[in-house]
Amino acid sequence: NTPRQVGKEPNPGGGAGRRVRPAAAMEDAHLAQLHADLSTKDYSRTKAGLGSSSAEPAGPYDNVVAVAAHYNGIADRHRSLTSGSDILHLRNLNNWVKSVLIRKHLPRADQFGRRGHAVLDLACGKGGDMLKFKAGGCALYVGIDIALKSVRDAVERYNGANNRAPMPFRALFLAGDFCDPSPALELDRHLPREMRFALASCQMALHYSFKSEACARALLANAAARLHPGGVFVATVPDANVLVRRLRAAHGLSFGNAFYRVEFEPSACSGEAKAFDPSASPFGLAYRFSLHEALEDCEEYLVHMPTLTRLAAEAGLDLLYASNFTDFFQAEAGKHADLL
């Protein structure tokens, strides 16, 4: 399989059109041919893995196609910071947390005082975090997402669609499943040899990898494979402790309000105490999640932090800190009030 690179044809008339540029090692002629080939593809399909195979995954990875199809179906609504959403304040809080993480861990200059570093954005979606990386002085951006339609939207955003300013950094976009444990689909194999990252980011998506241990290991291996020495991987996930606490406080196996709903399967926990079997695998602990304007009955998985910490260490990553968003806000709001 070859990596699927999603780009945009050059503007034949010059003007403001910009082409997505990968690493310098990619020749323009080769890139142009990739873009020409992509224009004949069926973008309504979902893709498994970093290749262009249309075969659906089997076994423990069956939900990959469902997740990709879900995100492919979400339109890019082009909201502002002050309007256009019924869950505006939640979105703004989440964006603030991500902005602070990027500011804290994306270096502003290299050892020679030059600005600009490479960023790996796992689960880049429609490219909503590119402005945050731009503010951090990103010089090279690599975005990958399982939903091909979302990646195409990210390319359009990169190029300045919908009256946005085009991004100033070089970029490479890939459509694929970075949680796929197949050796042939390791992200490291599909990037130019010299490419290294100061920051790897996986926002609101790492919990999908806890479908199985193999998937979680694959994600962490892809996040760690090309980090510079001292590079940082940042991720945000639903807090499993909060989810379980609210589950046990609920009358049944579901809880929520007018904007969100969480529902656990009867097989997930047992008894009136809603206890989880401590001898069972920490992977595959599923719940169904719906969020107004964002997700509709999507299967997600609890992230057991001690297990995540252990697997990350085996991938070469040491835990710097883990924090609930509420605690993170209290600790960081004073130092990063401007980002509010």
Number of C-alpha atoms within 10 A of each C-alpha: 11 13 18 21 22 23 29 22 17 13 11 7 7 8 7 11 15 19 20 22 19 21 17 11 10 11 11 12 9 10 20 16 11 17 19 14 10 17 13 8 10 8 14 12 15 27 26 26 30 26 19 17 13 11 11 14 15 10 6 12 18 11 18 25 20 14 18 22 19 17 20 23 12 14 13 13 9 10 10 10 11 9 10 11 15 11 14 15 13 11 13 16 15 15 19 20 21 21 20 21 18 22 18 12 16 24 19 16 13 11 6 6 8 9 14 19 22 25 24 24 25 27 24 27 25 26 23 16 18 21 16 18 24 16 12 21 20 25 16 23 23 21 23 28 27 29 31 27 25 25 27 23 20 27 24 21 22 27 22 16 14 9 8 12 13 17 19 14 19 18 21 19 25 27 29 28 27 28 30 25 20 12 10 15 23 21 25 17 15 16 17 13 11 9 16 19 23 22 26 25 24 20 19 16 18 23 22 23 26 26 24 19 17 16 23 25 21 24 25 23 23 23 27 21 17 21 21 14 9 9 17 22 25 18 16 20 17 17 16 15 14 11 17 17 11 16 20 17 14 12 10 13 18 18 17 15 8 7 12 16 17 21 19 20 12 11 9 15 16 11 8 9 10 17 12 15 11 7 6 9 10 21 20 19 22 20 19 17 19 17 17 13 14 13 17 14 15 16 20 23 23 23 25 16 14 10 15 18 15 13 18 21 13 13 18 11 20 14 12 8 6 13 11 13 16 9 10 13 17 9 12 13 15 9 9 16 11 8 13 12
